[in-house]
């Protein structure tokens, strides 16, 4: 998860996905990836990654969120993801947010904020990674005397103490001290940079200079659903460098999507009233 973060920080404006749009692809190791845009407002994507040897599967649904500040844009994915291994072990994960700075003035920057959470509830094991743990005067890391770069992180793999309190509210980890206080047993300590390396108990598990661990381009499936993104007319004309026709198709698809949404709303109203479905022309 850490090794893939630096690959997804491009700042190009994305194409708005269409409800029902899908993606099928194969990773260099043979693993299969499937995605579908299942909600337009709010934007939610469901995904499934299956290992070629059926050793694990990674799945979930994420809502893409964004909020504007005076000179920043904070974006992220809300929703749990799950990694299930062939031996039955199941890990829930929660991703951090990214903050884009310099949207109005100053240098353009991007930073990971918040924390990465991995939790194996059955075996009572947690991994929490806090990003940008820079010590400030009187700040959250003042008691740990730790300072570093904005792309640094620190974390723990640990067994939490059993609590009698049943709270549905998620813990918002912002202090390294919180994890130490919550831990009954600490298994491992993590540190590094999401732009550079991952170190667990002094051993380097990933580094950007390792050519064997660099991300590679996936290849498209030769046979895929008609809803696959590769069949979008606006993208086809964009690849052909004809922006004029690509823009026309983009507008056309947006108009069609609004009409489809209006149809669904009308059908739902008729259904609640017990009437037959009426489709708009």
C-alpha positions, -999 to +999 in steps of 0.1 A: +000+000+000+028+024+009+048+016-022+018+025-044+011+059-030+036+080-050+021+066-082-013+081-077-004+118-071-008+131-107-025+165-109-042+162-143-079+168-143-097+134-145-126+126-168-159+124-150-168+087-148-202+076-161-226+056-139-221+020-148-187+025-164-163-004-158-127-013-161-110-046-167-073-051-167-044-075-160-014-066-139+021-077-149+020-106-124-013-119-140-036-105-113-070-094-125-086-060-117-123-051-120-139-017-112-173-002-116-187+033-110-218+024-090-229+059-079-227+093-096-238+116-067-219+109-045-191+094-067-185+058-056-164+031-072-165-006-064-133-026-071-119-061-069-083-073-073-078-110-075-044-127-072-034-150-101-028-179-077-059-171-056-037-163-026-057-132-018-083-108-030-086-070-024-121-055-026-142-026-014-161+005-024-147+040-021-165+074-022-142+101-036-144+133-015-129+168-019-131+200+000-116+234-010-097+257+013-084+293+007-053+279-011-057+241-007-077+212-020-081+182+003-092+150-014-094+113-004-114+081-005-140+073+022-149+037+028-134+005+040-113-018+018-107-055+026-078-079+020-088-115+023-062-142+022-066-179+012-062-190+049-092-170+060-074-140+074-093-107+067-078-072+071-098-040+069-079-009+057-087+028+056-067+052+034-052+086+042-061+119+025-040+141+002-037+178+005-029+198-026-013+232-018-008+263-039-041+261-058-043+299-059-008+312-052+026+299-042+043+266-051+022+236-060+026+209-034+010+176-025+011+158+008-004+127+025-023+136+056-039+117+084-033+080+088-033+046+072-052+020+092-050-018+088-070-039+112-073-077+117-102-078+141-103-116+145-066-119+155-067-085+173-039-069+154-037-033+142-013-013+121-015+025+122+007+047+101+007+085+108+018+108+080+037+140+083+046+135+119+066+167+123+071+181+157+058+216+163+062+238+194+036+224+218+023+201+190+013+165+189+049+151+188+064+174+214+068+145+238+086+123+213+112+148+200+106+136+164+110+158+134+113+152+097+101+159+062+064+163+053+065+130+033+077+110+064+056+086+084+058+066+116+037+037+127+032+007+148+019-029+144+004-038+178-023-056+197-047-031+213-057-033+249-092-047+254-117-020+262-151-024+278-163+007+260-184+000+229-180+030+206-190+031+170-170+062+164-137+056+147-104+067+164-089+097+146-052+089+151-032+121+152-006+114+179+020+086+180+014+086+218-022+075+212-010+042+196+015+035+224-011+041+250-036+019+232-011-010+227-010-040+250+018-056+229+039-038+203+050-062+175+069-038+151+077-002+145+075+014+111+091+045+096+101+060+063+087+082+035+059+074+011+081+090-017+111+070-008+111+039+014+094+017+040+114+004+070+100-021+095+121-028+126+152-014+109+148-036+077+140-019+044+111-035+027+107-011-002+126+017-019+119+036-051+154+028-065+146-010-065+138-016-102+120-049-093+095-031-072+087-002-095+051+000-108+045-013-143+018-006-168-011-030-168-024-044-200-060-042-212-081-072-215-088-082-251-124-091-243-141-067-219-176-054-212-192-028-236-193-005-205-155-005-203-138+030-203-118+022-234-151+024-254-158+060-244-160+082-275-145+113-257-115+093-246-111+077-281-110+111-297-087+125-270-062+097-278-064+108-314-055+144-303-088+158-317-099+179-288-128+195-307-146+162-313-136+149-279-152+179-262-184+174-282-187+138-271-179+148-235-208+172-234-231+147-251-223+120-225-229+145-197-263+155-211-272+118-215-262+111-179-283+139-166-313+126-186-307+091-173-307+104-137-340+122-143-355+090-157-345+071-126-359+097-103-392+097-123-394+059-122-388+059-084-416+084-078-440+064-100-430+032-082-437+047-048-471+058-060-478+023-073-479+034-110-464+019-140-429+030-151-429+060-174-398+067-194-389+102-206-382+108-243 
